[in-house]
Amino acid sequence: MTTVRRESLAEQAAALILARIRDGEWEIGGKLPGETTLAPQLGVGRSTAREAIRLLAGRGVLATRQGAGVFVIAADVSEGLGAALQHADIVAVIEARTAIEVEAAALAAERRTAAELTAVRRALEARALHRTDLDEHVETDLAFHRSIVVAAHSPILLELFDSFAPRSRHAMTDMLRLRGDHGDDDDHDVHERISLAIESRDADAAAGLTRAHLRALKERLS
């Protein structure tokens, strides 16, 4: 059975899933196997298989139904958003993150549950533990921001974030390599302040801190 190479694992896993759909292994309306079954078939971990599913969901191929599983809804990729993401530069990525994450932070401050706040705190702690390794830092940073989007209780913002995550990951990795530094105390402090604003249900502060953080990233590229 064909497995993926180590580079661009989620993209390659998504391509293999799509190829198997087009080969007729799963028909439109059919249900994909669970992550524990699918991941070994692709030669990746469960988290990568999950990301590949999110990627294809964002491209209109798969749909996740709560409590039921993942289903095929098309055999062809919708190229609009996917093509735009593939060609987006780092500045465009940061601008798109701003559009998604600023509103999500405000909504999370208003809507988060106690369990979701715990998830945000744990993601922040994990982010703090992975400041030295670039790839781990980017992964834990994305996980932190995703926990906020989840707490926003906005299915469309979450869908956009998940669809955007692979390109965002690559862009942020490239940006941090160009900068030559990441995960310093100031960077951690602003993320902690965002978490505290969400905890205190201060929507204006959560949105403002998120916007300022992303604006600073953009300005450092100038």
Secondary structure as GFF3:
##gff-version 3
##sequence-region A 1 222
A	DSSP	alpha_helix	9	22	.	.	.	ID=ss1
A	DSSP	alpha_helix	35	42	.	.	.	ID=ss2
A	DSSP	alpha_helix	46	58	.	.	.	ID=ss3
A	DSSP	beta_strand	62	65	.	.	.	ID=ss4
A	DSSP	beta_strand	69	72	.	.	.	ID=ss5
A	DSSP	alpha_helix	79	87	.	.	.	ID=ss6
A	DSSP	alpha_helix	90	111	.	.	.	ID=ss7
A	DSSP	alpha_helix	114	129	.	.	.	ID=ss8
A	DSSP	alpha_helix	134	151	.	.	.	ID=ss9
A	DSSP	alpha_helix	155	179	.	.	.	ID=ss10
A	DSSP	alpha_helix	185	199	.	.	.	ID=ss11
A	DSSP	alpha_helix	203	220	.	.	.	ID=ss12
###
